[in-house]
Amino acid sequence: MTKVNRFSKSRRALIRFLASSSLLLITDRAWGATRPPTPCTRLGQKIVFRGRKYTCIKVNKKLVWDKGVPLPVATSKPSSSSSPIPSTSPTAVSSDSNPSPSSASTTKARIAFAKSSEVPSSGSVVINGKDQLGRPLSVAFTRSGSVLIALEAFCTHAGCIVRPNGKELACPCHYSIFDPETGKPGNPAQQGAYPLPRIESVEEGGVIYLWV
């Protein structure tokens, strides 16, 4: 009876040993299939392997890597430079908004202003009339050979109407003088005077036409 009990105990011990060994073998294979190749040497140790983070744990008194958790996939955020930024540069303006003198002249009106006979062959004369809108307009005419020169007769210094004075055009208000052909001020001492603006003119059939 004693021998039977001893045999039973021995067999049960053998079965437990084999079962424990099998469990360890299965566990070791299961963990080894995915665990990192680096040995786990310290409880709680962490490592990243193939996109997963592993932690060192104790299983059956052995230190092994756990199953690991997937690392979050980093999604690239669009940089601020990729988003459209309103431009702070000035918007290009069409050249048509700033017409050149040649194009501006096409918008002027042609008016019959005086007779050719009113302008002497030499010297200057100031003729008063009206522009295309009926506003007062005074023009100083001077002949230079076969060329007829027309200048606005309003003094650019005081606004008075200039008058012929010998070979010059003179302002009766502050005595500013101007060249009758170029319109440039001739008195160096006068302040604030600019050249008298020139007006396009042409003679046709004894009539002087202006573009104003």
NUKOL-279418 format. One record per residue: residue in one letter; x, y negated, z negated of N, C-alpha, C in turn. Coordinates in nm, 3 decimals. Layout:
(site 'A'; (X; Y; Z); (X; Y; Z); (X; Y; Z))
...
***
This chain:
(site 'M'; (0.084; 0.121; 0.000); (0.000; 0.000; 0.000); (0.086; -0.124; 0.000))
(site 'T'; (0.192; -0.112; -0.074); (0.285; -0.227; -0.083); (0.352; -0.250; 0.050))
(site 'K'; (0.389; -0.137; 0.117); (0.455; -0.150; 0.247); (0.361; -0.214; 0.349))
(site 'V'; (0.232; -0.176; 0.343); (0.135; -0.233; 0.437); (0.120; -0.383; 0.416))
(site 'N'; (0.114; -0.425; 0.290); (0.102; -0.568; 0.260); (0.224; -0.645; 0.308))
(site 'R'; (0.340; -0.581; 0.286); (0.461; -0.651; 0.332); (0.463; -0.663; 0.485))
(site 'F'; (0.419; -0.555; 0.550); (0.417; -0.559; 0.697); (0.319; -0.665; 0.749))
(site 'S'; (0.204; -0.673; 0.683); (0.103; -0.772; 0.723); (0.156; -0.913; 0.704))
(site 'K'; (0.221; -0.935; 0.591); (0.277; -1.068; 0.565); (0.384; -1.102; 0.668))
(site 'S'; (0.466; -1.004; 0.699); (0.573; -1.030; 0.797); (0.515; -1.061; 0.935))
(site 'R'; (0.410; -0.983; 0.969); (0.349; -1.007; 1.101); (0.283; -1.145; 1.108))
(site 'R'; (0.213; -1.181; 0.995); (0.151; -1.314; 0.994); (0.256; -1.424; 1.003))
(site 'A'; (0.366; -1.405; 0.939); (0.474; -1.504; 0.945); (0.530; -1.514; 1.086))
(site 'L'; (0.544; -1.393; 1.150); (0.595; -1.392; 1.287); (0.500; -1.464; 1.381))
(site 'I'; (0.369; -1.439; 1.360); (0.269; -1.505; 1.447); (0.273; -1.656; 1.429))
(site 'R'; (0.283; -1.700; 1.302); (0.291; -1.845; 1.277); (0.416; -1.905; 1.342))
(site 'F'; (0.524; -1.832; 1.336); (0.649; -1.883; 1.395); (0.638; -1.895; 1.546))
(site 'L'; (0.578; -1.789; 1.606); (0.563; -1.793; 1.752); (0.466; -1.903; 1.795))
(site 'A'; (0.359; -1.917; 1.716); (0.262; -2.023; 1.749); (0.325; -2.161; 1.737))
(site 'S'; (0.402; -2.179; 1.631); (0.469; -2.309; 1.610); (0.569; -2.336; 1.719))
(site 'S'; (0.641; -2.234; 1.759); (0.742; -2.251; 1.864); (0.675; -2.286; 1.996))
(site 'S'; (0.563; -2.214; 2.024); (0.490; -2.242; 2.148); (0.437; -2.384; 2.151))
(site 'L'; (0.384; -2.428; 2.034); (0.332; -2.565; 2.025); (0.440; -2.667; 2.048))
(site 'L'; (0.556; -2.641; 1.987); (0.667; -2.735; 2.006); (0.712; -2.738; 2.151))
(site 'L'; (0.714; -2.618; 2.214); (0.757; -2.610; 2.353); (0.661; -2.685; 2.446))
(site 'I'; (0.527; -2.661; 2.419); (0.426; -2.729; 2.502); (0.433; -2.880; 2.483))
(site 'T'; (0.443; -2.921; 2.355); (0.449; -3.065; 2.325); (0.570; -3.129; 2.388))
(site 'D'; (0.682; -3.057; 2.375); (0.806; -3.112; 2.427); (0.800; -3.128; 2.578))
(site 'R'; (0.736; -3.031; 2.647); (0.723; -3.041; 2.793); (0.628; -3.153; 2.832))
(site 'A'; (0.518; -3.161; 2.754); (0.419; -3.265; 2.786); (0.479; -3.404; 2.773))
(site 'W'; (0.548; -3.424; 2.662); (0.608; -3.556; 2.642); (0.724; -3.580; 2.739))
(site 'G'; (0.797; -3.471; 2.765); (0.915; -3.490; 2.850); (0.882; -3.521; 2.994))
(site 'A'; (0.758; -3.490; 3.035); (0.721; -3.514; 3.174); (0.719; -3.661; 3.209))
(site 'T'; (0.685; -3.749; 3.111); (0.670; -3.891; 3.140); (0.761; -3.979; 3.056))
(site 'R'; (0.822; -3.923; 2.955); (0.898; -4.010; 2.864); (1.028; -4.057; 2.928))
(site 'P'; (1.082; -4.168; 2.880); (1.205; -4.222; 2.934); (1.321; -4.125; 2.909))
(site 'P'; (1.421; -4.128; 2.993); (1.535; -4.038; 2.976); (1.622; -4.075; 2.857))
(site 'T'; (1.612; -4.199; 2.811); (1.692; -4.242; 2.696); (1.640; -4.176; 2.569))
(site 'P'; (1.725; -4.116; 2.490); (1.679; -4.049; 2.366); (1.615; -4.147; 2.269))
(site 'C'; (1.513; -4.097; 2.198); (1.445; -4.177; 2.095); (1.519; -4.152; 1.964))
(site 'T'; (1.582; -4.253; 1.906); (1.668; -4.234; 1.789); (1.617; -4.303; 1.664))
(site 'R'; (1.520; -4.391; 1.677); (1.473; -4.466; 1.560); (1.322; -4.481; 1.566))
(site 'L'; (1.256; -4.453; 1.456); (1.111; -4.464; 1.448); (1.069; -4.609; 1.474))
(site 'G'; (0.976; -4.625; 1.566); (0.930; -4.761; 1.599); (1.009; -4.825; 1.711))
(site 'Q'; (1.111; -4.757; 1.757); (1.192; -4.810; 1.868); (1.104; -4.824; 1.993))
(site 'K'; (1.126; -4.929; 2.071); (1.044; -4.954; 2.190); (1.134; -4.962; 2.312))
(site 'I'; (1.077; -4.919; 2.426); (1.152; -4.924; 2.551); (1.051; -4.937; 2.666))
(site 'V'; (1.094; -4.997; 2.774); (1.011; -5.012; 2.894); (1.068; -4.922; 3.002))
(site 'F'; (0.980; -4.840; 3.061); (1.024; -4.745; 3.164); (0.912; -4.727; 3.266))
(site 'R'; (0.944; -4.754; 3.392); (0.850; -4.736; 3.501); (0.716; -4.805; 3.479))
(site 'G'; (0.722; -4.930; 3.437); (0.601; -5.009; 3.422); (0.518; -4.980; 3.298))
(site 'R'; (0.574; -4.903; 3.204); (0.503; -4.873; 3.079); (0.595; -4.902; 2.961))
(site 'K'; (0.534; -4.939; 2.850); (0.611; -4.964; 2.728); (0.591; -4.846; 2.632))
(site 'Y'; (0.702; -4.785; 2.590); (0.699; -4.666; 2.504); (0.748; -4.703; 2.364))
(site 'T'; (0.689; -4.632; 2.265); (0.727; -4.651; 2.125); (0.771; -4.517; 2.067))
(site 'C'; (0.876; -4.521; 1.989); (0.928; -4.398; 1.928); (0.841; -4.359; 1.807))
(site 'I'; (0.786; -4.237; 1.812); (0.703; -4.186; 1.703); (0.756; -4.051; 1.657))
(site 'K'; (0.701; -4.001; 1.548); (0.745; -3.872; 1.494); (0.634; -3.769; 1.517))
(site 'V'; (0.668; -3.662; 1.586); (0.576; -3.552; 1.610); (0.643; -3.422; 1.565))
(site 'N'; (0.578; -3.353; 1.465); (0.636; -3.229; 1.411); (0.781; -3.250; 1.367))
(site 'K'; (0.800; -3.360; 1.295); (0.929; -3.394; 1.238); (1.037; -3.424; 1.343))
(site 'K'; (0.991; -3.447; 1.468); (1.084; -3.486; 1.573); (1.051; -3.626; 1.623))
(site 'L'; (1.152; -3.706; 1.654); (1.133; -3.839; 1.712); (1.118; -3.827; 1.863))
(site 'V'; (1.002; -3.869; 1.911); (0.975; -3.863; 2.055); (0.909; -3.993; 2.098))
(site 'W'; (0.909; -4.012; 2.229); (0.839; -4.129; 2.285); (0.690; -4.100; 2.297))
(site 'D'; (0.607; -4.201; 2.266); (0.463; -4.181; 2.282); (0.426; -4.185; 2.430))
(site 'K'; (0.296; -4.182; 2.461); (0.252; -4.178; 2.601); (0.278; -4.310; 2.674))
(site 'G'; (0.301; -4.418; 2.597); (0.328; -4.547; 2.659); (0.202; -4.618; 2.703))
(site 'V'; (0.212; -4.746; 2.711); (0.097; -4.828; 2.755); (0.141; -4.907; 2.879))
(site 'P'; (0.052; -4.921; 2.977); (0.088; -4.995; 3.099); (0.115; -5.142; 3.067))
(site 'L'; (0.214; -5.193; 3.130); (0.244; -5.335; 3.115); (0.149; -5.415; 3.203))
(site 'P'; (0.104; -5.531; 3.157); (0.016; -5.614; 3.241); (0.089; -5.658; 3.367))
(site 'V'; (0.019; -5.651; 3.479); (0.078; -5.692; 3.607); (0.075; -5.843; 3.617))
(site 'A'; (0.191; -5.900; 3.637); (0.201; -6.046; 3.647); (0.145; -6.092; 3.781))
(site 'T'; (0.045; -6.177; 3.775); (-0.013; -6.232; 3.898); (0.047; -6.368; 3.923))
(site 'S'; (0.092; -6.388; 4.045); (0.155; -6.515; 4.079); (0.050; -6.624; 4.090))
(site 'K'; (0.073; -6.730; 4.017); (-0.019; -6.843; 4.022); (0.028; -6.940; 4.129))
(site 'P'; (-0.066; -6.998; 4.205); (-0.024; -7.093; 4.308); (0.042; -7.214; 4.244))
(site 'S'; (0.159; -7.247; 4.295); (0.231; -7.361; 4.241); (0.160; -7.490; 4.278))
(site 'S'; (0.192; -7.593; 4.202); (0.127; -7.721; 4.227); (0.162; -7.775; 4.363))
(site 'S'; (0.282; -7.732; 4.415); (0.323; -7.784; 4.545); (0.242; -7.725; 4.658))
(site 'S'; (0.180; -7.604; 4.633); (0.103; -7.542; 4.739); (-0.034; -7.606; 4.758))
(site 'S'; (-0.081; -7.676; 4.655); (-0.211; -7.740; 4.666); (-0.196; -7.870; 4.743))
(site 'P'; (-0.295; -7.902; 4.823); (-0.283; -8.025; 4.903); (-0.281; -8.148; 4.815))
(site 'I'; (-0.185; -8.235; 4.840); (-0.172; -8.359; 4.763); (-0.205; -8.474; 4.856))
(site 'P'; (-0.297; -8.557; 4.811); (-0.329; -8.671; 4.897); (-0.206; -8.756; 4.922))
(site 'S'; (-0.186; -8.791; 5.037); (-0.075; -8.873; 5.071); (-0.096; -9.015; 5.024))
(site 'T'; (0.022; -9.075; 4.963); (0.016; -9.211; 4.919); (0.078; -9.307; 5.018))
(site 'S'; (0.124; -9.245; 5.139); (0.182; -9.328; 5.237); (0.079; -9.409; 5.309))
(site 'P'; (0.108; -9.529; 5.354); (0.011; -9.614; 5.422); (-0.042; -9.552; 5.549))
(site 'T'; (-0.173; -9.567; 5.578); (-0.233; -9.513; 5.699); (-0.192; -9.597; 5.819))
(site 'A'; (-0.152; -9.528; 5.926); (-0.110; -9.599; 6.047); (-0.228; -9.675; 6.105))
(site 'V'; (-0.200; -9.799; 6.145); (-0.304; -9.885; 6.202); (-0.282; -9.895; 6.350))
(site 'S'; (-0.386; -9.882; 6.426); (-0.376; -9.891; 6.570); (-0.326; -10.027; 6.612))
(site 'S'; (-0.245; -10.027; 6.715); (-0.191; -10.154; 6.762); (-0.299; -10.246; 6.813))
(site 'D'; (-0.417; -10.189; 6.843); (-0.526; -10.273; 6.892); (-0.576; -10.369; 6.786))
(site 'S'; (-0.551; -10.334; 6.656); (-0.598; -10.422; 6.550); (-0.514; -10.548; 6.541))
(site 'N'; (-0.390; -10.546; 6.599); (-0.304; -10.662; 6.602); (-0.272; -10.693; 6.749))
(site 'P'; (-0.361; -10.755; 6.820); (-0.339; -10.775; 6.962); (-0.219; -10.862; 6.989))
(site 'S'; (-0.146; -10.831; 7.095); (-0.032; -10.910; 7.136); (-0.082; -11.039; 7.199))
(site 'P'; (0.009; -11.138; 7.214); (-0.035; -11.264; 7.276); (-0.097; -11.244; 7.413))
(site 'S'; (-0.042; -11.150; 7.493); (-0.096; -11.131; 7.627); (-0.237; -11.075; 7.622))
(site 'S'; (-0.261; -10.979; 7.527); (-0.394; -10.923; 7.517); (-0.491; -11.021; 7.451))
(site 'A'; (-0.438; -11.105; 7.362); (-0.524; -11.202; 7.296); (-0.575; -11.305; 7.396))
(site 'S'; (-0.490; -11.334; 7.499); (-0.530; -11.436; 7.594); (-0.651; -11.392; 7.675))
(site 'T'; (-0.667; -11.262; 7.689); (-0.780; -11.213; 7.767); (-0.912; -11.236; 7.695))
(site 'T'; (-0.906; -11.259; 7.564); (-1.028; -11.282; 7.489); (-1.065; -11.431; 7.484))
(site 'K'; (-0.976; -11.514; 7.534); (-1.003; -11.658; 7.534); (-1.098; -11.694; 7.648))
(site 'A'; (-1.163; -11.806; 7.629); (-1.257; -11.854; 7.731); (-1.189; -11.959; 7.818))
(site 'R'; (-1.217; -11.954; 7.944); (-1.163; -12.054; 8.038); (-1.266; -12.164; 8.056))
(site 'I'; (-1.219; -12.285; 8.031); (-1.311; -12.398; 8.041); (-1.251; -12.505; 8.132))
(site 'A'; (-1.336; -12.577; 8.203); (-1.293; -12.693; 8.282); (-1.286; -12.811; 8.187))
(site 'F'; (-1.165; -12.866; 8.171); (-1.147; -12.966; 8.065); (-1.130; -13.109; 8.119))
(site 'A'; (-1.056; -13.122; 8.229); (-1.031; -13.257; 8.281); (-1.005; -13.251; 8.430))
(site 'K'; (-0.994; -13.369; 8.491); (-0.961; -13.378; 8.633); (-0.810; -13.398; 8.648))
(site 'S'; (-0.756; -13.345; 8.756); (-0.612; -13.358; 8.779); (-0.571; -13.504; 8.794))
(site 'S'; (-0.660; -13.584; 8.845); (-0.629; -13.725; 8.867); (-0.613; -13.802; 8.736))
(site 'E'; (-0.661; -13.745; 8.626); (-0.649; -13.814; 8.497); (-0.509; -13.804; 8.438))
(site 'V'; (-0.429; -13.716; 8.492); (-0.292; -13.698; 8.439); (-0.194; -13.764; 8.536))
(site 'P'; (-0.118; -13.862; 8.487); (-0.023; -13.931; 8.577); (0.091; -13.840; 8.620))
(site 'S'; (0.158; -13.878; 8.730); (0.268; -13.799; 8.782); (0.390; -13.805; 8.691))
(site 'S'; (0.399; -13.905; 8.606); (0.508; -13.917; 8.508); (0.450; -13.966; 8.376))
(site 'G'; (0.515; -13.932; 8.270); (0.465; -13.972; 8.140); (0.360; -13.875; 8.088))
(site 'S'; (0.298; -13.910; 7.978); (0.200; -13.823; 7.912); (0.068; -13.897; 7.894))
(site 'V'; (-0.037; -13.818; 7.871); (-0.168; -13.873; 7.844); (-0.242; -13.778; 7.750))
(site 'V'; (-0.323; -13.834; 7.661); (-0.404; -13.754; 7.570); (-0.548; -13.767; 7.613))
(site 'I'; (-0.613; -13.653; 7.638); (-0.751; -13.651; 7.682); (-0.835; -13.582; 7.576))
(site 'N'; (-0.945; -13.645; 7.539); (-1.036; -13.589; 7.439); (-1.152; -13.519; 7.507))
(site 'G'; (-1.189; -13.405; 7.456); (-1.300; -13.330; 7.513); (-1.353; -13.231; 7.410))
(site 'K'; (-1.408; -13.120; 7.456); (-1.464; -13.019; 7.367); (-1.421; -12.880; 7.413))
(site 'D'; (-1.415; -12.787; 7.317); (-1.380; -12.650; 7.352); (-1.505; -12.573; 7.392))
(site 'Q'; (-1.494; -12.440; 7.409); (-1.606; -12.359; 7.457); (-1.721; -12.353; 7.357))
(site 'L'; (-1.694; -12.390; 7.231); (-1.799; -12.388; 7.129); (-1.853; -12.528; 7.099))
(site 'G'; (-1.807; -12.625; 7.177); (-1.856; -12.761; 7.158); (-1.783; -12.839; 7.051))
(site 'R'; (-1.673; -12.786; 7.001); (-1.597; -12.857; 6.898); (-1.501; -12.956; 6.963))
(site 'P'; (-1.472; -13.069; 6.895); (-1.379; -13.168; 6.951); (-1.242; -13.107; 6.975))
(site 'L'; (-1.186; -13.139; 7.090); (-1.053; -13.090; 7.127); (-0.978; -13.201; 7.198))
(site 'S'; (-0.860; -13.234; 7.145); (-0.775; -13.336; 7.207); (-0.649; -13.267; 7.259))
(site 'V'; (-0.615; -13.295; 7.384); (-0.501; -13.228; 7.449); (-0.409; -13.334; 7.508))
(site 'A'; (-0.277; -13.312; 7.483); (-0.176; -13.401; 7.541); (-0.121; -13.334; 7.667))
(site 'F'; (-0.138; -13.400; 7.782); (-0.090; -13.346; 7.910); (0.036; -13.420; 7.952))
(site 'T'; (0.132; -13.344; 8.006); (0.257; -13.401; 8.058); (0.296; -13.322; 8.182))
(site 'R'; (0.336; -13.395; 8.287); (0.384; -13.328; 8.408); (0.536; -13.324; 8.404))
(site 'S'; (0.588; -13.202; 8.429); (0.733; -13.183; 8.439); (0.760; -13.123; 8.575))
(site 'G'; (0.782; -13.212; 8.675); (0.795; -13.166; 8.813); (0.659; -13.118; 8.860))
(site 'S'; (0.653; -12.991; 8.904); (0.526; -12.934; 8.951); (0.452; -12.858; 8.841))
(site 'V'; (0.504; -12.861; 8.720); (0.445; -12.787; 8.608); (0.362; -12.881; 8.522))
(site 'L'; (0.241; -12.838; 8.489); (0.155; -12.914; 8.400); (0.162; -12.852; 8.260))
(site 'I'; (0.198; -12.933; 8.162); (0.212; -12.886; 8.024); (0.097; -12.942; 7.942))
(site 'A'; (0.031; -12.854; 7.866); (-0.081; -12.894; 7.781); (-0.050; -12.855; 7.637))
(site 'L'; (-0.058; -12.951; 7.546); (-0.033; -12.928; 7.404); (-0.152; -12.975; 7.322))
(site 'E'; (-0.180; -12.904; 7.213); (-0.282; -12.955; 7.122); (-0.232; -13.087; 7.065))
(site 'A'; (-0.318; -13.188; 7.063); (-0.275; -13.322; 7.024); (-0.297; -13.352; 6.877))
(site 'F'; (-0.333; -13.252; 6.796); (-0.351; -13.275; 6.653); (-0.217; -13.260; 6.582))
(site 'C'; (-0.173; -13.364; 6.513); (-0.045; -13.363; 6.444); (-0.042; -13.250; 6.340))
(site 'T'; (0.062; -13.171; 6.343); (0.074; -13.060; 6.249); (0.119; -13.104; 6.111))
(site 'H'; (0.143; -13.233; 6.095); (0.183; -13.286; 5.964); (0.066; -13.349; 5.891))
(site 'A'; (-0.004; -13.439; 5.958); (-0.114; -13.511; 5.893); (-0.250; -13.483; 5.955))
(site 'G'; (-0.253; -13.419; 6.072); (-0.381; -13.385; 6.135); (-0.438; -13.494; 6.222))
(site 'C'; (-0.370; -13.604; 6.233); (-0.419; -13.712; 6.320); (-0.389; -13.679; 6.466))
(site 'I'; (-0.455; -13.750; 6.557); (-0.433; -13.727; 6.700); (-0.312; -13.808; 6.745))
(site 'V'; (-0.214; -13.740; 6.803); (-0.092; -13.808; 6.847); (-0.123; -13.892; 6.970))
(site 'R'; (-0.032; -13.988; 6.996); (-0.047; -14.077; 7.109); (0.086; -14.084; 7.185))
(site 'P'; (0.079; -14.103; 7.318); (0.204; -14.120; 7.394); (0.276; -14.246; 7.348))
(site 'N'; (0.405; -14.231; 7.327); (0.488; -14.345; 7.282); (0.622; -14.333; 7.355))
(site 'G'; (0.625; -14.392; 7.476); (0.745; -14.381; 7.558); (0.762; -14.236; 7.603))
(site 'K'; (0.876; -14.177; 7.571); (0.903; -14.037; 7.607); (0.866; -13.939; 7.495))
(site 'E'; (0.789; -13.987; 7.400); (0.753; -13.902; 7.286); (0.602; -13.909; 7.262))
(site 'L'; (0.558; -13.817; 7.179); (0.422; -13.821; 7.127); (0.434; -13.856; 6.979))
(site 'A'; (0.366; -13.960; 6.937); (0.381; -14.010; 6.801); (0.248; -14.003; 6.726))
(site 'C'; (0.257; -13.970; 6.596); (0.139; -13.967; 6.510); (0.124; -14.105; 6.446))
(site 'P'; (0.006; -14.168; 6.461); (-0.012; -14.302; 6.405); (-0.028; -14.302; 6.253))
(site 'C'; (-0.046; -14.183; 6.193); (-0.070; -14.178; 6.048); (0.060; -14.184; 5.967))
(site 'H'; (0.155; -14.097; 5.999); (0.280; -14.095; 5.923); (0.401; -14.104; 6.013))
(site 'Y'; (0.379; -14.142; 6.139); (0.486; -14.169; 6.233); (0.572; -14.046; 6.265))
(site 'S'; (0.511; -13.931; 6.262); (0.582; -13.812; 6.308); (0.588; -13.817; 6.460))
(site 'I'; (0.698; -13.769; 6.516); (0.715; -13.771; 6.661); (0.738; -13.630; 6.712))
(site 'F'; (0.694; -13.605; 6.837); (0.705; -13.472; 6.896); (0.751; -13.483; 7.040))
(site 'D'; (0.820; -13.380; 7.086); (0.862; -13.373; 7.226); (0.740; -13.336; 7.311))
(site 'P'; (0.708; -13.413; 7.414); (0.587; -13.387; 7.493); (0.593; -13.260; 7.578))
(site 'E'; (0.712; -13.204; 7.601); (0.725; -13.085; 7.683); (0.733; -12.957; 7.598))
(site 'T'; (0.802; -12.962; 7.486); (0.817; -12.843; 7.400); (0.726; -12.847; 7.278))
(site 'G'; (0.682; -12.968; 7.240); (0.598; -12.983; 7.121); (0.675; -12.982; 6.991))
(site 'K'; (0.807; -12.971; 6.997); (0.887; -12.965; 6.875); (0.894; -13.102; 6.806))
(site 'P'; (0.894; -13.101; 6.671); (0.907; -13.228; 6.598); (1.043; -13.291; 6.628))
(site 'G'; (1.043; -13.422; 6.645); (1.168; -13.489; 6.679); (1.225; -13.571; 6.567))
(site 'N'; (1.157; -13.580; 6.452); (1.205; -13.659; 6.340); (1.254; -13.565; 6.231))
(site 'P'; (1.386; -13.555; 6.209); (1.440; -13.462; 6.109); (1.391; -13.490; 5.968))
(site 'A'; (1.349; -13.612; 5.941); (1.310; -13.647; 5.806); (1.167; -13.605; 5.772))
(site 'Q'; (1.085; -13.576; 5.876); (0.946; -13.543; 5.847); (0.936; -13.403; 5.786))
(site 'Q'; (0.848; -13.387; 5.688); (0.832; -13.261; 5.617); (0.697; -13.198; 5.651))
(site 'G'; (0.698; -13.067; 5.671); (0.573; -12.994; 5.694); (0.521; -13.000; 5.835))
(site 'A'; (0.597; -13.057; 5.930); (0.551; -13.065; 6.068); (0.601; -12.944; 6.146))
(site 'Y'; (0.512; -12.884; 6.224); (0.546; -12.770; 6.309); (0.526; -12.811; 6.454))
(site 'P'; (0.582; -12.736; 6.548); (0.562; -12.771; 6.689); (0.413; -12.774; 6.725))
(site 'L'; (0.377; -12.861; 6.815); (0.240; -12.868; 6.864); (0.213; -12.742; 6.948))
(site 'P'; (0.105; -12.670; 6.920); (0.076; -12.547; 6.995); (0.050; -12.577; 7.143))
(site 'R'; (0.105; -12.487; 7.227); (0.084; -12.503; 7.371); (-0.044; -12.430; 7.412))
(site 'I'; (-0.113; -12.485; 7.512); (-0.238; -12.428; 7.562); (-0.218; -12.386; 7.708))
(site 'E'; (-0.265; -12.265; 7.740); (-0.257; -12.220; 7.879); (-0.345; -12.310; 7.966))
(site 'S'; (-0.288; -12.349; 8.078); (-0.362; -12.438; 8.167); (-0.330; -12.405; 8.312))
(site 'V'; (-0.421; -12.444; 8.402); (-0.402; -12.425; 8.545); (-0.485; -12.530; 8.618))
(site 'E'; (-0.434; -12.572; 8.734); (-0.507; -12.669; 8.816); (-0.561; -12.599; 8.940))
(site 'E'; (-0.687; -12.613; 8.962); (-0.751; -12.554; 9.079); (-0.856; -12.653; 9.135))
(site 'G'; (-0.836; -12.689; 9.261); (-0.934; -12.776; 9.326); (-0.951; -12.909; 9.255))
(site 'G'; (-0.842; -12.965; 9.203); (-0.849; -13.095; 9.138); (-0.905; -13.091; 8.997))
(site 'V'; (-0.923; -12.970; 8.942); (-0.975; -12.955; 8.806); (-0.872; -12.884; 8.720))
(site 'I'; (-0.858; -12.932; 8.596); (-0.767; -12.868; 8.501); (-0.849; -12.774; 8.412))
(site 'Y'; (-0.810; -12.647; 8.415); (-0.877; -12.545; 8.333); (-0.786; -12.506; 8.217))
(site 'L'; (-0.848; -12.484; 8.103); (-0.777; -12.441; 7.982); (-0.831; -12.307; 7.934))
(site 'W'; (-0.745; -12.228; 7.874); (-0.787; -12.105; 7.805); (-0.780; -12.131; 7.654))
(site 'V'; (-0.896; -12.139; 7.594); (-0.901; -12.169; 7.450); (-0.991; -12.070; 7.379))
***
